[in-house]
Amino acid sequence: MTPTETADFLALMAMIWRGVVVDEPTVAVWARFLSDITPEEAGAALELLAATRTFPPSIAEVRQAVARLRAPEVARLTAPEAWEQVRREIARVGSYGEPTGLAPLVRRAVDTLGWREICLSENPEAVRRQFLEVYETYRRRALEAAAVSPALRARLFPDLAAGEEAPVPVPCRPVGTREA
């Protein structure tokens, strides 16, 4: 946003929350840190924040709200929902099928643990716990990457800035079957 757009944004914040200062130094700082955000994104983030917060947001909270709006699939899919995707794919594809119905972050977590290890584990509850931890770590990281400017994202998260690599399918047996 430009400094003028940022001043308008802060003025709107001041109408919603008491204590928001709209002076030249404040506008300059906010404009610097919101320069890569469009006024439309900022407005949508403000609508979200006004509906969910009783105190004025910080720059970081505005950027996090924009990140949630930019990447809704990342923000929306919880770790248990991601695990359910994995469970359904294991049941659907069988021993030699390729799991194609996984969201990108779910696939990344699966690839970290290993599709075969997930499918063949004799302790599914332990694998589930491991998956939930790995997925939540990737989810937090993706949200953090979405919250920062593109230049900072390229420096801090080069693997995410470059895009996801194509997953490698690994066959497994269906859930509920045991090794002989």
C-alpha positions as CSV (number, residue, x, y, z in Angstrom):
1,M,0.0,0.0,0.0
2,T,1.1,3.5,-0.6
3,P,1.5,6.0,2.3
4,T,-1.9,7.6,1.3
5,E,-3.6,4.2,1.3
6,T,-2.0,3.3,4.6
7,A,-3.2,6.6,6.1
8,D,-6.7,5.7,5.0
9,F,-6.3,2.2,6.4
10,L,-5.1,3.5,9.8
11,A,-8.0,6.1,9.8
12,L,-10.4,3.2,9.4
13,M,-8.7,1.3,12.2
14,A,-9.1,4.4,14.4
15,M,-12.8,4.3,13.7
16,I,-13.0,0.7,14.8
17,W,-10.7,0.7,17.8
18,R,-9.8,3.5,20.3
19,G,-6.2,4.6,20.7
20,V,-5.1,4.1,17.1
21,V,-2.7,6.9,16.2
22,V,-2.8,8.3,12.7
23,D,0.2,10.6,12.4
24,E,3.0,11.0,9.9
25,P,5.6,8.8,11.6
26,T,3.0,6.0,12.3
27,V,1.8,6.1,8.7
28,A,5.4,5.9,7.4
29,V,6.2,2.8,9.5
30,W,3.0,1.0,8.6
31,A,3.4,1.9,4.9
32,R,6.9,0.5,4.9
33,F,5.8,-2.8,6.4
34,L,2.6,-3.1,4.4
35,S,4.0,-2.0,1.0
36,D,3.5,-5.4,-0.7
37,I,-0.1,-5.7,0.5
38,T,-3.0,-4.3,-1.7
39,P,-5.6,-2.1,-0.3
40,E,-8.2,-4.8,-1.0
41,E,-6.2,-7.4,1.0
42,A,-5.8,-4.9,3.8
43,G,-9.5,-4.2,3.8
44,A,-10.4,-7.9,3.9
45,A,-7.9,-8.4,6.7
46,L,-9.3,-5.5,8.6
47,E,-12.8,-7.0,8.3
48,L,-11.5,-10.3,9.7
49,L,-9.7,-8.6,12.5
50,A,-12.6,-6.3,13.4
51,A,-14.9,-9.3,13.7
52,T,-12.4,-11.3,15.9
53,R,-10.5,-8.8,18.0
54,T,-11.3,-6.3,20.7
55,F,-8.0,-4.4,20.6
56,P,-6.2,-2.8,17.6
57,P,-4.0,-5.2,15.7
58,S,-0.2,-4.8,15.3
59,I,1.5,-4.8,11.9
60,A,2.3,-8.5,12.4
61,E,-1.3,-9.4,13.1
62,V,-2.5,-7.5,10.0
63,R,0.1,-9.4,7.9
64,Q,-1.0,-12.7,9.5
65,A,-4.6,-12.0,8.6
66,V,-3.6,-11.2,5.0
67,A,-1.6,-14.5,5.0
68,R,-4.7,-16.4,6.1
69,L,-6.7,-14.8,3.3
70,R,-4.0,-15.4,0.7
71,A,-3.6,-19.0,1.6
72,P,-6.9,-20.2,2.9
73,E,-6.3,-23.9,2.2
74,V,-3.3,-23.8,4.5
75,A,-5.1,-21.9,7.2
76,R,-8.3,-23.9,6.9
77,L,-7.0,-27.5,7.0
78,T,-6.2,-28.6,10.6
79,A,-3.8,-31.3,11.4
80,P,-6.5,-33.9,12.2
81,E,-8.3,-33.0,8.9
82,A,-5.0,-33.5,7.1
83,W,-4.6,-36.9,8.8
84,E,-8.1,-37.8,7.6
85,Q,-7.0,-37.1,4.0
86,V,-4.1,-39.5,4.5
87,R,-6.3,-42.2,6.0
88,R,-8.8,-41.9,3.1
89,E,-6.0,-42.0,0.5
90,I,-4.5,-45.1,2.1
91,A,-8.0,-46.8,2.0
92,R,-8.7,-45.6,-1.5
93,V,-5.5,-46.4,-3.4
94,G,-4.7,-49.9,-2.0
95,S,-1.3,-51.5,-2.0
96,Y,-0.1,-50.3,-5.4
97,G,-2.0,-47.2,-6.1
98,E,-0.8,-43.7,-6.1
99,P,-2.2,-41.2,-3.6
100,T,-3.4,-38.2,-5.6
101,G,-6.0,-36.7,-3.3
102,L,-3.6,-35.0,-0.9
103,A,-3.3,-31.3,-0.4
104,P,0.3,-30.0,-1.1
105,L,1.3,-29.6,2.6
106,V,-0.3,-32.9,3.5
107,R,1.7,-34.5,0.8
108,R,4.9,-32.8,2.0
109,A,4.3,-34.2,5.6
110,V,3.6,-37.6,4.1
111,D,6.8,-37.5,2.1
112,T,8.7,-36.5,5.2
113,L,7.5,-39.6,7.1
114,G,7.5,-41.8,4.1
115,W,4.3,-43.2,2.5
116,R,5.5,-46.8,2.9
117,E,6.3,-46.3,6.6
118,I,2.9,-44.7,7.2
119,C,1.1,-47.6,5.4
120,L,3.1,-50.4,6.9
121,S,3.4,-49.2,10.4
122,E,2.6,-51.6,13.2
123,N,1.9,-48.7,15.5
124,P,-0.6,-46.5,13.6
125,E,-1.2,-44.2,16.6
126,A,2.5,-43.3,16.8
127,V,2.6,-42.6,13.1
128,R,-0.6,-40.5,13.5
129,R,1.1,-38.4,16.3
130,Q,4.2,-38.0,14.2
131,F,2.2,-36.9,11.2
132,L,0.2,-34.4,13.2
133,E,3.4,-32.8,14.5
134,V,5.2,-32.7,11.1
135,Y,2.1,-31.4,9.4
136,E,1.5,-28.6,12.0
137,T,5.2,-27.6,11.7
138,Y,4.8,-27.3,7.9
139,R,1.5,-25.5,8.3
140,R,2.9,-22.9,10.7
141,R,5.9,-22.4,8.5
142,A,3.7,-21.9,5.4
143,L,1.6,-19.3,7.2
144,E,4.7,-17.5,8.4
145,A,6.1,-17.5,4.9
146,A,2.8,-16.1,3.5
147,A,2.8,-13.3,6.1
148,V,6.2,-11.8,5.1
149,S,7.0,-9.8,2.1
150,P,8.1,-11.6,-1.1
151,A,11.7,-10.4,-0.7
152,L,11.9,-11.6,2.8
153,R,10.2,-14.9,1.9
154,A,12.8,-15.6,-0.7
155,R,15.6,-15.0,1.9
156,L,14.0,-16.9,4.8
157,F,12.1,-19.6,3.0
158,P,13.9,-20.3,-0.3
159,D,12.3,-23.8,-0.7
160,L,8.8,-22.3,-0.3
161,A,9.5,-19.3,-2.5
162,A,10.6,-21.6,-5.3
163,G,7.5,-23.7,-5.1
164,E,6.8,-27.3,-4.0
165,E,8.6,-30.2,-5.7
166,A,6.5,-32.9,-7.3
167,P,5.8,-35.7,-4.9
168,V,7.1,-39.2,-5.5
169,P,4.4,-41.9,-5.2
170,V,5.2,-44.9,-3.0
171,P,2.8,-47.9,-3.1
172,C,1.4,-49.3,0.1
173,R,-1.2,-51.8,1.3
174,P,-4.7,-50.7,2.4
175,V,-5.5,-49.7,5.9
176,G,-6.8,-52.6,8.0
177,T,-4.7,-55.3,6.3
178,R,-1.8,-56.9,8.1
179,E,1.5,-58.3,6.9
180,A,1.6,-62.0,6.6
